[in-house]
Amino acid sequence: MPLYSYEAKDPSKGCEKCRNGFDTVQPLAEARLERCPDCGAEIFRVVKAPALRHSKTDLHYRAKRAGFNCLKKVSKGEYEKMY
């Protein structure tokens, strides 16, 4: 189930939870929340970038296995071979 973030439309009318924003897990089929579950203030869903990234160690492992070399910067213009 995806994680959704919500914030108060008018922070002065919201409780501490919706003023600062909160995350909730909801099924895709469920309608988005319109009111704060604690105080009933109007809220809106915040669009955030997904947290997708590769493990750095996994990328190094795959590159080494494929026969690539990895260089580490030591100082300006100097590099040393890691593998």
N, CA, C and O atoms as CSV, one atom per row, in Angstrom:
chain,resi,resn,atom,element,x,y,z
A,1,MET,N,N,0.843,-1.175,0.000
A,1,MET,CA,C,0.000,0.000,0.000
A,1,MET,C,C,0.890,1.242,0.000
A,1,MET,O,O,1.914,1.276,0.684
A,2,PRO,N,N,0.503,2.253,-0.762
A,2,PRO,CA,C,1.315,3.467,-0.844
A,2,PRO,C,C,1.188,4.346,0.400
A,2,PRO,O,O,0.206,4.284,1.140
A,3,LEU,N,N,2.207,5.156,0.596
A,3,LEU,CA,C,2.259,6.104,1.702
A,3,LEU,C,C,1.902,7.480,1.149
A,3,LEU,O,O,2.529,7.944,0.196
A,4,TYR,N,N,0.914,8.132,1.730
A,4,TYR,CA,C,0.481,9.456,1.290
A,4,TYR,C,C,0.766,10.485,2.374
A,4,TYR,O,O,0.673,10.181,3.563
A,5,SER,N,N,1.115,11.709,1.963
A,5,SER,CA,C,1.367,12.811,2.889
A,5,SER,C,C,0.248,13.840,2.755
A,5,SER,O,O,-0.189,14.153,1.647
A,6,TYR,N,N,-0.206,14.355,3.873
A,6,TYR,CA,C,-1.276,15.350,3.908
A,6,TYR,C,C,-0.853,16.535,4.766
A,6,TYR,O,O,-0.080,16.387,5.713
A,7,GLU,N,N,-1.370,17.713,4.422
A,7,GLU,CA,C,-1.158,18.937,5.200
A,7,GLU,C,C,-2.463,19.713,5.269
A,7,GLU,O,O,-3.355,19.517,4.444
A,8,ALA,N,N,-2.573,20.593,6.254
A,8,ALA,CA,C,-3.761,21.435,6.419
A,8,ALA,C,C,-3.807,22.496,5.335
A,8,ALA,O,O,-2.781,23.078,4.984
A,9,LYS,N,N,-5.017,22.751,4.793
A,9,LYS,CA,C,-5.164,23.821,3.795
A,9,LYS,C,C,-4.920,25.173,4.448
A,9,LYS,O,O,-4.250,26.037,3.882
A,10,ASP,N,N,-5.468,25.345,5.641
A,10,ASP,CA,C,-5.275,26.583,6.396
A,10,ASP,C,C,-4.626,26.206,7.729
A,10,ASP,O,O,-5.322,25.779,8.650
A,11,PRO,N,N,-3.305,26.356,7.846
A,11,PRO,CA,C,-2.608,25.921,9.060
A,11,PRO,C,C,-3.143,26.533,10.354
A,11,PRO,O,O,-3.030,25.916,11.413
A,12,SER,N,N,-3.724,27.736,10.291
A,12,SER,CA,C,-4.226,28.364,11.515
A,12,SER,C,C,-5.458,27.649,12.066
A,12,SER,O,O,-5.768,27.784,13.250
A,13,LYS,N,N,-6.161,26.892,11.228
A,13,LYS,CA,C,-7.362,26.179,11.672
A,13,LYS,C,C,-7.094,24.710,12.008
A,13,LYS,O,O,-7.987,24.022,12.503
A,14,GLY,N,N,-5.892,24.224,11.750
A,14,GLY,CA,C,-5.577,22.820,11.961
A,14,GLY,C,C,-4.936,22.546,13.306
A,14,GLY,O,O,-4.481,23.454,14.001
A,15,CYS,N,N,-4.912,21.261,13.655
A,15,CYS,CA,C,-4.225,20.836,14.874
A,15,CYS,C,C,-2.736,20.683,14.575
A,15,CYS,O,O,-2.309,20.882,13.438
A,16,GLU,N,N,-1.951,20.334,15.575
A,16,GLU,CA,C,-0.508,20.204,15.383
A,16,GLU,C,C,-0.180,19.122,14.360
A,16,GLU,O,O,0.775,19.251,13.594
A,17,LYS,N,N,-0.975,18.059,14.351
A,17,LYS,CA,C,-0.727,16.949,13.424
A,17,LYS,C,C,-0.831,17.402,11.967
A,17,LYS,O,O,0.091,17.170,11.184
A,18,CYS,N,N,-1.933,18.042,11.596
A,18,CYS,CA,C,-2.124,18.418,10.193
A,18,CYS,C,C,-1.387,19.719,9.837
A,18,CYS,O,O,-1.109,19.959,8.662
A,19,ARG,N,N,-1.072,20.545,10.813
A,19,ARG,CA,C,-0.305,21.763,10.555
A,19,ARG,C,C,1.108,21.417,10.090
A,19,ARG,O,O,1.632,22.022,9.154
A,20,ASN,N,N,1.712,20.439,10.754
A,20,ASN,CA,C,3.071,20.016,10.415
A,20,ASN,C,C,3.100,18.993,9.291
A,20,ASN,O,O,4.163,18.711,8.740
A,21,GLY,N,N,1.960,18.442,8.949
A,21,GLY,CA,C,1.879,17.417,7.922
A,21,GLY,C,C,2.012,16.039,8.527
A,21,GLY,O,O,2.731,15.855,9.509
A,22,PHE,N,N,1.328,15.073,7.953
A,22,PHE,CA,C,1.397,13.706,8.440
A,22,PHE,C,C,1.317,12.739,7.269
A,22,PHE,O,O,0.804,13.070,6.200
A,23,ASP,N,N,1.829,11.553,7.492
A,23,ASP,CA,C,1.811,10.494,6.482
A,23,ASP,C,C,0.829,9.415,6.909
A,23,ASP,O,O,0.659,9.142,8.097
A,24,THR,N,N,0.194,8.814,5.931
A,24,THR,CA,C,-0.731,7.718,6.204
A,24,THR,C,C,-0.654,6.697,5.079
A,24,THR,O,O,-0.399,7.041,3.925
A,25,VAL,N,N,-0.875,5.443,5.432
A,25,VAL,CA,C,-0.890,4.360,4.456
A,25,VAL,C,C,-2.342,4.116,4.075
A,25,VAL,O,O,-3.192,3.907,4.940
A,26,GLN,N,N,-2.624,4.144,2.765
A,26,GLN,CA,C,-3.982,3.941,2.274
A,26,GLN,C,C,-3.956,3.019,1.066
A,26,GLN,O,O,-3.017,3.067,0.273
A,27,PRO,N,N,-4.982,2.173,0.915
A,27,PRO,CA,C,-5.086,1.370,-0.310
A,27,PRO,C,C,-5.345,2.282,-1.515
A,27,PRO,O,O,-5.899,3.371,-1.364
A,28,LEU,N,N,-4.948,1.839,-2.693
A,28,LEU,CA,C,-5.158,2.635,-3.902
A,28,LEU,C,C,-6.628,2.893,-4.173
A,28,LEU,O,O,-6.990,3.954,-4.682
A,29,ALA,N,N,-7.481,1.931,-3.836
A,29,ALA,CA,C,-8.910,2.051,-4.115
A,29,ALA,C,C,-9.621,3.020,-3.168
A,29,ALA,O,O,-10.724,3.477,-3.466
A,30,GLU,N,N,-9.003,3.332,-2.040
A,30,GLU,CA,C,-9.629,4.214,-1.055
A,30,GLU,C,C,-9.525,5.668,-1.501
A,30,GLU,O,O,-8.496,6.083,-2.034
A,31,ALA,N,N,-10.576,6.436,-1.285
A,31,ALA,CA,C,-10.590,7.861,-1.663
A,31,ALA,C,C,-9.616,8.641,-0.785
A,31,ALA,O,O,-9.364,8.272,0.362
A,32,ARG,N,N,-9.070,9.729,-1.340
A,32,ARG,CA,C,-8.138,10.540,-0.558
A,32,ARG,C,C,-8.869,11.231,0.583
A,32,ARG,O,O,-10.060,11.527,0.482
A,33,LEU,N,N,-8.154,11.483,1.657
A,33,LEU,CA,C,-8.739,12.136,2.832
A,33,LEU,C,C,-9.026,13.599,2.512
A,33,LEU,O,O,-8.262,14.249,1.800
A,34,GLU,N,N,-10.122,14.104,3.040
A,34,GLU,CA,C,-10.478,15.506,2.857
A,34,GLU,C,C,-10.430,16.273,4.170
A,34,GLU,O,O,-10.307,17.498,4.182
A,35,ARG,N,N,-10.527,15.542,5.273
A,35,ARG,CA,C,-10.523,16.151,6.606
A,35,ARG,C,C,-9.511,15.438,7.498
A,35,ARG,O,O,-9.282,14.236,7.357
A,36,CYS,N,N,-8.915,16.183,8.406
A,36,CYS,CA,C,-7.961,15.623,9.365
A,36,CYS,C,C,-8.690,14.637,10.274
A,36,CYS,O,O,-9.758,14.963,10.793
A,37,PRO,N,N,-8.142,13.444,10.479
A,37,PRO,CA,C,-8.798,12.471,11.348
A,37,PRO,C,C,-8.859,12.920,12.808
A,37,PRO,O,O,-9.716,12.440,13.551
A,38,ASP,N,N,-7.979,13.825,13.243
A,38,ASP,CA,C,-7.973,14.270,14.640
A,38,ASP,C,C,-8.879,15.470,14.901
A,38,ASP,O,O,-9.684,15.452,15.833
A,39,CYS,N,N,-8.747,16.527,14.068
A,39,CYS,CA,C,-9.481,17.768,14.363
A,39,CYS,C,C,-10.576,18.103,13.350
A,39,CYS,O,O,-11.416,18.959,13.626
A,40,GLY,N,N,-10.590,17.458,12.199
A,40,GLY,CA,C,-11.622,17.704,11.199
A,40,GLY,C,C,-11.345,18.879,10.266
A,40,GLY,O,O,-12.212,19.246,9.473
A,41,ALA,N,N,-10.153,19.477,10.345
A,41,ALA,CA,C,-9.806,20.592,9.461
A,41,ALA,C,C,-9.610,20.073,8.038
A,41,ALA,O,O,-9.279,18.904,7.837
A,42,GLU,N,N,-9.818,20.954,7.049
A,42,GLU,CA,C,-9.629,20.566,5.654
A,42,GLU,C,C,-8.151,20.322,5.391
A,42,GLU,O,O,-7.297,21.092,5.831
A,43,ILE,N,N,-7.854,19.239,4.667
A,43,ILE,CA,C,-6.475,18.890,4.339
A,43,ILE,C,C,-6.354,18.604,2.850
A,43,ILE,O,O,-7.358,18.398,2.168
A,44,PHE,N,N,-5.122,18.593,2.347
A,44,PHE,CA,C,-4.870,18.243,0.954
A,44,PHE,C,C,-3.676,17.300,0.896
A,44,PHE,O,O,-2.812,17.303,1.773
A,45,ARG,N,N,-3.650,16.492,-0.163
A,45,ARG,CA,C,-2.557,15.539,-0.333
A,45,ARG,C,C,-1.361,16.249,-0.947
A,45,ARG,O,O,-1.510,16.994,-1.916
A,46,VAL,N,N,-0.182,16.027,-0.394
A,46,VAL,CA,C,1.058,16.629,-0.853
A,46,VAL,C,C,1.732,15.660,-1.819
A,46,VAL,O,O,1.904,14.484,-1.502
A,47,VAL,N,N,2.109,16.147,-2.987
A,47,VAL,CA,C,2.799,15.321,-3.965
A,47,VAL,C,C,4.291,15.387,-3.671
A,47,VAL,O,O,4.877,16.469,-3.630
A,48,LYS,N,N,4.901,14.228,-3.469
A,48,LYS,CA,C,6.327,14.154,-3.181
A,48,LYS,C,C,6.993,13.231,-4.186
A,48,LYS,O,O,6.354,12.347,-4.757
A,49,ALA,N,N,8.269,13.444,-4.390
A,49,ALA,CA,C,9.033,12.588,-5.299
A,49,ALA,C,C,9.208,11.211,-4.653
A,49,ALA,O,O,9.428,11.118,-3.445
A,50,PRO,N,N,9.112,10.155,-5.441
A,50,PRO,CA,C,9.310,8.823,-4.872
A,50,PRO,C,C,10.765,8.612,-4.460
A,50,PRO,O,O,11.677,9.180,-5.060
A,51,ALA,N,N,10.967,7.810,-3.457
A,51,ALA,CA,C,12.316,7.527,-2.960
A,51,ALA,C,C,12.849,6.280,-3.646
A,51,ALA,O,O,12.850,5.192,-3.071
A,52,LEU,N,N,13.301,6.452,-4.878
A,52,LEU,CA,C,13.849,5.339,-5.642
A,52,LEU,C,C,15.335,5.578,-5.854
A,52,LEU,O,O,15.737,6.615,-6.381
A,53,ARG,N,N,16.133,4.632,-5.448
A,53,ARG,CA,C,17.563,4.741,-5.685
A,53,ARG,C,C,18.187,3.361,-5.580
A,53,ARG,O,O,17.618,2.440,-4.994
A,54,HIS,N,N,19.357,3.246,-6.157
A,54,HIS,CA,C,20.076,1.987,-6.121
A,54,HIS,C,C,21.045,1.992,-4.955
A,54,HIS,O,O,21.535,3.041,-4.536
A,55,SER,N,N,21.305,0.827,-4.452
A,55,SER,CA,C,22.313,0.672,-3.420
A,55,SER,C,C,23.683,0.906,-4.046
A,55,SER,O,O,24.003,0.306,-5.073
A,56,LYS,N,N,24.483,1.758,-3.450
A,56,LYS,CA,C,25.797,2.059,-3.993
A,56,LYS,C,C,26.669,0.806,-4.011
A,56,LYS,O,O,27.429,0.585,-4.954
A,57,THR,N,N,26.557,-0.002,-2.979
A,57,THR,CA,C,27.372,-1.211,-2.937
A,57,THR,C,C,26.954,-2.177,-4.032
A,57,THR,O,O,27.805,-2.855,-4.609
A,58,ASP,N,N,25.685,-2.256,-4.327
A,58,ASP,CA,C,25.206,-3.144,-5.381
A,58,ASP,C,C,25.727,-2.682,-6.745
A,58,ASP,O,O,26.120,-3.513,-7.564
A,59,LEU,N,N,25.735,-1.384,-6.996
A,59,LEU,CA,C,26.243,-0.868,-8.261
A,59,LEU,C,C,27.730,-1.168,-8.419
A,59,LEU,O,O,28.172,-1.543,-9.505
A,60,HIS,N,N,28.510,-1.008,-7.341
A,60,HIS,CA,C,29.928,-1.312,-7.397
A,60,HIS,C,C,30.143,-2.805,-7.638
A,60,HIS,O,O,31.012,-3.184,-8.423
A,61,TYR,N,N,29.376,-3.638,-6.984
A,61,TYR,CA,C,29.507,-5.081,-7.162
A,61,TYR,C,C,29.219,-5.482,-8.609
A,61,TYR,O,O,29.959,-6.268,-9.202
A,62,ARG,N,N,28.149,-4.940,-9.167
A,62,ARG,CA,C,27.782,-5.276,-10.541
A,62,ARG,C,C,28.814,-4.761,-11.539
A,62,ARG,O,O,29.121,-5.449,-12.513
A,63,ALA,N,N,29.358,-3.559,-11.314
A,63,ALA,CA,C,30.372,-3.004,-12.214
A,63,ALA,C,C,31.646,-3.841,-12.166
A,63,ALA,O,O,32.245,-4.129,-13.202
A,64,LYS,N,N,32.060,-4.232,-10.956
A,64,LYS,CA,C,33.263,-5.050,-10.810
A,64,LYS,C,C,33.076,-6.403,-11.491
A,64,LYS,O,O,33.977,-6.884,-12.177
A,65,ARG,N,N,31.926,-7.007,-11.307
A,65,ARG,CA,C,31.621,-8.305,-11.897
A,65,ARG,C,C,31.611,-8.222,-13.433
A,65,ARG,O,O,31.966,-9.188,-14.109
A,66,ALA,N,N,31.206,-7.072,-13.976
A,66,ALA,CA,C,31.141,-6.897,-15.425
A,66,ALA,C,C,32.497,-6.528,-16.024
A,66,ALA,O,O,32.621,-6.419,-17.244
A,67,GLY,N,N,33.524,-6.332,-15.176
A,67,GLY,CA,C,34.860,-6.056,-15.678
A,67,GLY,C,C,35.228,-4.590,-15.757
A,67,GLY,O,O,36.259,-4.248,-16.337
A,68,PHE,N,N,34.409,-3.711,-15.188
A,68,PHE,CA,C,34.723,-2.283,-15.197
A,68,PHE,C,C,35.692,-1.951,-14.073
A,68,PHE,O,O,35.828,-2.716,-13.118
A,69,ASN,N,N,36.360,-0.819,-14.184
A,69,ASN,CA,C,37.240,-0.318,-13.135
A,69,ASN,C,C,36.566,0.860,-12.452
A,69,ASN,O,O,35.780,1.582,-13.066
A,70,CYS,N,N,36.880,1.047,-11.180
A,70,CYS,CA,C,36.345,2.182,-10.432
A,70,CYS,C,C,37.516,2.992,-9.894
A,70,CYS,O,O,38.443,2.444,-9.297
A,71,LEU,N,N,37.463,4.293,-10.110
A,71,LEU,CA,C,38.508,5.184,-9.636
A,71,LEU,C,C,37.969,6.056,-8.514
A,71,LEU,O,O,36.824,6.506,-8.563
A,72,LYS,N,N,38.795,6.292,-7.505
A,72,LYS,CA,C,38.425,7.138,-6.373
A,72,LYS,C,C,39.306,8.377,-6.411
A,72,LYS,O,O,40.523,8.267,-6.561
A,73,LYS,N,N,38.702,9.561,-6.275
A,73,LYS,CA,C,39.465,10.813,-6.313
A,73,LYS,C,C,40.241,10.970,-5.008
A,73,LYS,O,O,39.659,10.946,-3.924
A,74,VAL,N,N,41.542,11.130,-5.120
A,74,VAL,CA,C,42.410,11.292,-3.959
A,74,VAL,C,C,42.625,12.774,-3.683
A,74,VAL,O,O,42.468,13.234,-2.552
A,75,SER,N,N,42.982,13.511,-4.719
A,75,SER,CA,C,43.151,14.961,-4.627
A,75,SER,C,C,42.903,15.521,-6.016
A,75,SER,O,O,42.527,14.788,-6.931
A,76,LYS,N,N,43.110,16.809,-6.173
A,76,LYS,CA,C,42.829,17.447,-7.454
A,76,LYS,C,C,43.700,16.828,-8.558
A,76,LYS,O,O,44.926,16.943,-8.537
A,77,GLY,N,N,43.047,16.181,-9.507
A,77,GLY,CA,C,43.757,15.588,-10.624
A,77,GLY,C,C,44.371,14.228,-10.344
A,77,GLY,O,O,44.978,13.641,-11.239
A,78,GLU,N,N,44.232,13.699,-9.112
A,78,GLU,CA,C,44.801,12.398,-8.757
A,78,GLU,C,C,43.692,11.418,-8.410
A,78,GLU,O,O,42.780,11.730,-7.645
A,79,TYR,N,N,43.788,10.238,-8.983
A,79,TYR,CA,C,42.800,9.192,-8.723
A,79,TYR,C,C,43.537,7.893,-8.425
A,79,TYR,O,O,44.630,7.654,-8.937
A,80,GLU,N,N,42.930,7.065,-7.600
A,80,GLU,CA,C,43.497,5.740,-7.353
A,80,GLU,C,C,42.461,4.693,-7.730
A,80,GLU,O,O,41.259,4.906,-7.576
A,81,LYS,N,N,42.939,3.569,-8.223
A,81,LYS,CA,C,42.071,2.499,-8.688
A,81,LYS,C,C,41.564,1.712,-7.484
A,81,LYS,O,O,42.354,1.210,-6.684
A,82,MET,N,N,40.238,1.606,-7.360
A,82,MET,CA,C,39.637,0.830,-6.269
A,82,MET,C,C,39.571,-0.650,-6.648
A,82,MET,O,O,39.823,-1.517,-5.812
A,83,TYR,N,N,39.235,-0.938,-7.899
A,83,TYR,CA,C,39.208,-2.316,-8.413
A,83,TYR,C,C,39.311,-2.274,-9.910
A,83,TYR,O,O,39.307,-3.321,-10.558
